[in-house]
Amino acid sequence: MSDYFPPPPPEQPQPEHRAPVGASPPSPWAAPAAPPGKQRTGLIVTLAVGGGLVVAGAMVALVHSLMDSVSDSIALPPARSDAPYSEPYDEEPYEEEPYEEEPYEEEPSYEEPVEPVAPGPPAEGDVTVTKCTRDSLIGWPHADLRIVNGSGSPAAYIVSITFVDADGAVVSDGIATTEEVAPGASVKVRAQGSGEVAAGTKCRITEVDRHPL
């Protein structure tokens, strides 16, 4: 095996970046120059930010102008009328006329004349006591009555009876009633007293009510 190695290729000369004419030589302590690609990126970002600021400023100016126009329209004074000026209307005072009340005339009332009805015979004459006695077992009094309708129309009767002793003092009382009794007809009813009375008690008719039907 041979120990011979070929010699390395010679170094190629590198192009030198010369500074422009009239420019000061670069400082040995300055940062190296940025590559061309980074310079373009910074330029694009700067243009984008500047364009956004321009658009924002235009929007603010537009809004401000719209607000000014709205405020001017609101603050406008009312339109002046061209109609001629007229004096205020003076209303004449109203004088109320005195109220005169008309005399009230009462309308005549028309009532149909009522034909007088001839009164019949007194109702007391229609009732007769046929028997006045006391019960032998309990000593209560009663009166048997006969009623004849002496009026010209059917009627019902209510008869009140009092029972008095030998001295004329009232010791009991009773009532007898009837239904419809035709004119001229007769009925028999009993008026029953209450309570024990002495022998010899008498019956008296105190009131007779005849109700035409």
Secondary structure in CASP SS format (residue, H / E / C, confidence):
PFRMAT SS
TARGET T0000
AUTHOR 0000-0000-0000
METHOD secondary structure of the structure
MODEL  1
M C 1.00
S C 1.00
D C 1.00
Y C 1.00
F C 1.00
P C 1.00
P C 1.00
P C 1.00
P C 1.00
P C 1.00
E C 1.00
Q C 1.00
P C 1.00
Q C 1.00
P C 1.00
E C 1.00
H C 1.00
R C 1.00
A C 1.00
P C 1.00
V C 1.00
G C 1.00
A C 1.00
S C 1.00
P C 1.00
P C 1.00
S C 1.00
P C 1.00
W C 1.00
A C 1.00
A C 1.00
P C 1.00
A C 1.00
A C 1.00
P C 1.00
P H 1.00
G H 1.00
K H 1.00
Q H 1.00
R H 1.00
T H 1.00
G H 1.00
L H 1.00
I H 1.00
V H 1.00
T H 1.00
L H 1.00
A H 1.00
V H 1.00
G H 1.00
G H 1.00
G H 1.00
L H 1.00
V H 1.00
V H 1.00
A H 1.00
G H 1.00
A H 1.00
M H 1.00
V H 1.00
A H 1.00
L H 1.00
V H 1.00
H H 1.00
S H 1.00
L H 1.00
M H 1.00
D H 1.00
S H 1.00
V H 1.00
S H 1.00
D H 1.00
S H 1.00
I H 1.00
A C 1.00
L C 1.00
P C 1.00
P C 1.00
A C 1.00
R C 1.00
S C 1.00
D C 1.00
A C 1.00
P C 1.00
Y C 1.00
S C 1.00
E C 1.00
P C 1.00
Y C 1.00
D C 1.00
E C 1.00
E C 1.00
P C 1.00
Y C 1.00
E C 1.00
E C 1.00
E C 1.00
P C 1.00
Y C 1.00
E C 1.00
E C 1.00
E C 1.00
P C 1.00
Y C 1.00
E C 1.00
E C 1.00
E C 1.00
P C 1.00
S C 1.00
Y C 1.00
E C 1.00
E C 1.00
P C 1.00
V C 1.00
E C 1.00
P C 1.00
V C 1.00
A C 1.00
P C 1.00
G C 1.00
P C 1.00
P C 1.00
A H 1.00
E H 1.00
G H 1.00
D H 1.00
V E 1.00
T E 1.00
V E 1.00
T E 1.00
K E 1.00
C E 1.00
T E 1.00
R E 1.00
D C 1.00
S C 1.00
L C 1.00
I C 1.00
G C 1.00
W C 1.00
P E 1.00
H E 1.00
A E 1.00
D E 1.00
L E 1.00
R E 1.00
I E 1.00
V E 1.00
N C 1.00
G C 1.00
S C 1.00
G C 1.00
S C 1.00
P C 1.00
A E 1.00
A E 1.00
Y E 1.00
I E 1.00
V E 1.00
S E 1.00
I E 1.00
T E 1.00
F E 1.00
V E 1.00
D C 1.00
A C 1.00
D C 1.00
G C 1.00
A C 1.00
V E 1.00
V E 1.00
S E 1.00
D E 1.00
G E 1.00
I E 1.00
A E 1.00
T E 1.00
T C 1.00
E C 1.00
E C 1.00
V E 1.00
A C 1.00
P C 1.00
G C 1.00
A C 1.00
S E 1.00
V E 1.00
K E 1.00
V E 1.00
R E 1.00
A E 1.00
Q E 1.00
G C 1.00
S C 1.00
G C 1.00
E C 1.00
V C 1.00
A C 1.00
A C 1.00
G C 1.00
T C 1.00
K E 1.00
C E 1.00
R E 1.00
I E 1.00
T E 1.00
E E 1.00
V E 1.00
D E 1.00
R E 1.00
H E 1.00
P E 1.00
L C 1.00
END
